[in-house]
Amino acid sequence: MNNILLVDGMALLFRGFYATAFRRNFMENEQGIPTNGIFQFMRYFSDAVQTFRPTHVICCWDMGKETFRTNLYPAYKANRDDPPKELVPQFELVKKAMAAYNIPNIGFKEFEADDCIGTLAENFKTSHQITILSGDQDFRQLVDRHVRTEE
């Protein structure tokens, strides 16, 4: 049976950024763009690929702050601050890194990465083993004999 690794890109990037930015000591590329979040994201990602040996990988992304949920309920996640300015340029760079590995980047306007991951897991679980790589506890509701979550 094939094993699909579904990566919650934003969750891993934010985790990687905050794990390395607590002292405000940012790694930068030649253009002066911070890369600490990307560096740690790639460490998490590489470890997951070695551990779970997926046959397929898909990386899912949030596509902005406004979603169908915020349109229905404006207070949805309204307490969240904007991302740190050092993290913002890393959004597109990490997607380019995934593309360089021929890994599809999936995201849809007005939907969260969670929605994409849930839909993909539900559609593929009858014919594939699914591993969801995210720190989001909400994914536990998808767990069954073909779907597992990992942090």
N, C-alpha and C positions, 0 to 999 in steps of 0.2 A: 504494500500500500504506500502511495506517495505521502510525503509529509510536507505540508505547507506551513511556513513560518510567516505569520502576519505581525508586522512590526508597527507599533504605535509610535510613529516618528516623533511627534511633538513631545510625548511623555518622556521618551529616551533623551531627546535633545535638551529639554528643560532639566531633567535629572543630571545629565552630564555637565551642563553649564553650572548649576548650583553646587555640584560636588567639587568643582574646581575653581569657582569664582568667589568663595567665601572670604578670601583675603585680598580680593580685587587685584590679583596678580594674573593677568590674562596673557595667554599665548597669542601671538599675532603672526600673520603671514607677511610676505614681502610688502604688501600694500598697506600694512598697519591694521588689517581687519582682524578682530579677535577670532580665535579658532578653538578655544578651550572646550566649548560645548560639542563641537564636531569631533575633536580628538577623543573625548570620553564616550560620545555616541558610538564611534567606530570601535572602541574597546568593548563596549557592551555588545554591540552587534556581532563582532568577530567571535566573542566568547559564546554567544547563543548559537551561531552557525557551527562552531566546533562541538558544542554540547549536544545539539538536537539534530545535526546532520540533515537539514531539510533538502528535499528535492526541488522545492520552489520557494521563493521568497517574494513577498509583496510588502512595500512600505506605504503606510497610510498616513495622511496629513490633514490637519485642520486647514481650512482655506479662508480664514479670517474670523473675526470676533462675532460677526452677525450670522446667525443661523436661523433655521425655521423655528427653533425653540425660543430664541430671543424675540422673534416676531410675534409669537403666541403669548409669551410671558416675559416682558421687558426686564424683570428682576433676575432672570436666569443668568447666573454667573456674573451679575452686575458688581459684585464685591471684589472681583479680580482686578488687580492692577495691570497696566500695560506691561509687556515684557521689557526687561532692561535694554537700554540702547546698545549695549555691547553684544546682546544676543540676536537682535533683529537681523543684521547682515548674515548671520550664520544660517538662517532659514533656507535661503536659496543655495548657499554653498553646500550644505549637507545633502540637499536633493541632487545636486550635481555629482556628489560623491557616490550616492546610490546609483545614479544613472551610469556612472563610469563602470560600475560592477554589473551593468545590464539588469538592474533590479527596478521593476516598475514602481513609480511614485504615483499613488492614487489619492485623489482628493477631489471633492465636489463642492462648488460654491453653495453656501447655506447649510452644509452638513459638516458634522464633526468626524474626525478620524474614527471615533468609536462607532459611528453609524456604518462606515465603510467596512470596518473590521467585523462587526456583527453580521452584516449582510453577506460578506464573503465566507465567513465561518459557517453560516447557516446553509449557504448554497453548495459549499464544497464538502461538508462533513460526511455526506453519505458515501463519498468515494475517496476521501483523503483523511489522514490524521492531521489535525490542526493544532498548532502551537501558537498562542497569542503572547507576544512579548510586550509587556506593558506593566506599569506599576498601578494601573487603574483597577481598583477592587470591583468596579461594576461588571467587569468581564466574567466574574465568577458565575454569574447567572447563565452563561453560555456553556459551562462545563458539563460534559457528558462523556461517554466512552470514546468519542472521537475528537473531543475538544479539551485542551488543557491550557492553563494560563501559567506564565512564568514572569518573574520580575527581573 
